[in-house]
Amino acid sequence: MKHGAGQSGETPRLPGLTEAPGPGGAVPKGPVPFLKWVGGKRQLLPELLRRIGRLATFGAYHEPFVGGGALFFELWSRGRLSGPVRLSDNNPNLIAAYEGVKYAVEQVIELLREHARRHDKEHYYATRAARPDSLAARAARIIYLNRTCFNGLFRENSRGEFNVPMGRYVNPRICDEANLRAAAEALRDVRIDTAPFDSVVEAAAPGDLVYFDPPYHPVSATANFTAYQRDGFGEDDQRALAGVFRALDANGVHVLLSNSCTEFVRGLYADFVVENVSASRCVNSRADRRGAVWEVLVGNF
Ligand SMILES: C[S@@+](CC[C@H](N)C(=O)[O-])C[C@H]1O[C@@H](n2cnc3c(N)ncnc32)[C@H](O)[C@@H]1O
């Protein structure tokens, strides 16, 4: 999938997956992520679903690095979430977007229609500089910027300010009403927290399922995908995450994690089942560095 100039900005359906029969022959027709997120897991969904398919049932579902929430929406669409759900991330703007959609979707839609009507360079930069107070206006601002900014990146500077220039989309889809309403429905009973990933240790109980999709460990010094938020996610964070993984495992929680395939990551999870899976990444600004890359899936089931 290409990003950038000339792209329409439509929310793509995942070929061969959303149309494919789910368990029991049901065709999933649920929402897809309403934000384009760096490291979004859509390409990896078939592998993640295959792995989760090994679990006949699980209790609550936890996603502590929720980002665009690709796996959450897919599991919800497939009817695999029968217990409570907790989504969290340490990015307060991202969580505000989820809360706005959950609690005030009609206002968000109304505000996005207004953004779409007024969309031009001047409106983009005025919205980027604005700091609205209400949940609906915060959510609409983030969704609007995310769908019109360069490469759909969500990048903040050291002061937590969104600083991405406007993209050159021909006809960006700023307000996908049906998808937003479906997302609000999926989020209706979901707990959504701004929280660091280790808060899952308190929240998860034996039999629950936790999916970790942390910022990637860089495959090389230049492939730094981790700089899209205020605080980078360094090797100490990756080690702390591996400790949380082990603590959950010891407590009887089902744990699944994806990350880049590096010696460092494989070493952290040497005691667990580590599979290499192929995914393509589209966030590199240099076209010759995009393409299929190997990732790892680590699980204790
Ligand atoms: C690879 S992205 C997740 C992508 C997501 N799975 C998707 O499908 O779009 C990683 C996420 O981790 C969040 N994050 C970074 N450091 C964190 C931390 N210490 N605690 C919790 N979340 C963190 C970022 O805000 C980002 O949304």
The ligand as an SDF file (V2000), in Angstrom:
LIG
                    3D

 27 29  0  0  0  0  0  0  0  0999 V2000
    3.1760    0.0330   17.2060 C   0  0  0  0  0  0  0  0  0  0  0  0
    2.0420    1.1850   17.8940 S   0  0  0  0  0  0  0  0  0  0  0  0
    0.6280    0.1880   18.0770 C   0  0  0  0  0  0  0  0  0  0  0  0
   -0.0980   -0.0300   16.7630 C   0  0  0  0  0  0  0  0  0  0  0  0
   -1.4420   -0.7260   16.8890 C   0  0  0  0  0  0  0  0  0  0  0  0
   -1.3120   -2.1160   17.2460 N   0  0  0  0  0  0  0  0  0  0  0  0
   -2.2620   -0.6040   15.6020 C   0  0  0  0  0  0  0  0  0  0  0  0
   -2.7580   -1.6170   15.0750 O   0  0  0  0  0  0  0  0  0  0  0  0
   -2.4310    0.5120   15.1150 O   0  0  0  0  0  0  0  0  0  0  0  0
    2.6680    1.4570   19.4970 C   0  0  0  0  0  0  0  0  0  0  0  0
    1.8130    2.3040   20.4400 C   0  0  0  0  0  0  0  0  0  0  0  0
    2.4370    2.3050   21.7120 O   0  0  0  0  0  0  0  0  0  0  0  0
    2.1980    3.5360   22.3730 C   0  0  0  0  0  0  0  0  0  0  0  0
    3.2240    3.6520   23.4390 N   0  0  0  0  0  0  0  0  0  0  0  0
    4.5290    4.0260   23.3400 C   0  0  0  0  0  0  0  0  0  0  0  0
    5.1550    3.9320   24.5330 N   0  0  0  0  0  0  0  0  0  0  0  0
    4.2210    3.4740   25.4160 C   0  0  0  0  0  0  0  0  0  0  0  0
    4.2600    3.1520   26.8180 C   0  0  0  0  0  0  0  0  0  0  0  0
    5.3710    3.2860   27.5390 N   0  0  0  0  0  0  0  0  0  0  0  0
    3.1130    2.7090   27.4060 N   0  0  0  0  0  0  0  0  0  0  0  0
    1.9630    2.5710   26.6890 C   0  0  0  0  0  0  0  0  0  0  0  0
    1.8840    2.8570   25.3580 N   0  0  0  0  0  0  0  0  0  0  0  0
    2.9970    3.2980   24.7320 C   0  0  0  0  0  0  0  0  0  0  0  0
    2.2730    4.5650   21.2660 C   0  0  0  0  0  0  0  0  0  0  0  0
    1.5310    5.7240   21.6170 O   0  0  0  0  0  0  0  0  0  0  0  0
    1.6430    3.7760   20.0760 C   0  0  0  0  0  0  0  0  0  0  0  0
    0.2690    4.0620   19.9500 O   0  0  0  0  0  0  0  0  0  0  0  0
  1  2  1  0
  2  3  1  0
  2 10  1  0
  3  4  1  0
  4  5  1  0
  5  6  1  0
  5  7  1  0
  7  8  2  0
  7  9  1  0
 10 11  1  0
 11 12  1  0
 11 26  1  0
 12 13  1  0
 13 14  1  0
 13 24  1  0
 14 15  1  0
 14 23  1  0
 15 16  2  0
 16 17  1  0
 17 18  1  0
 17 23  2  0
 18 19  1  0
 18 20  2  0
 20 21  1  0
 21 22  2  0
 22 23  1  0
 24 25  1  0
 24 26  1  0
 26 27  1  0
M  CHG  2   2   1   9  -1
M  END
$$$$
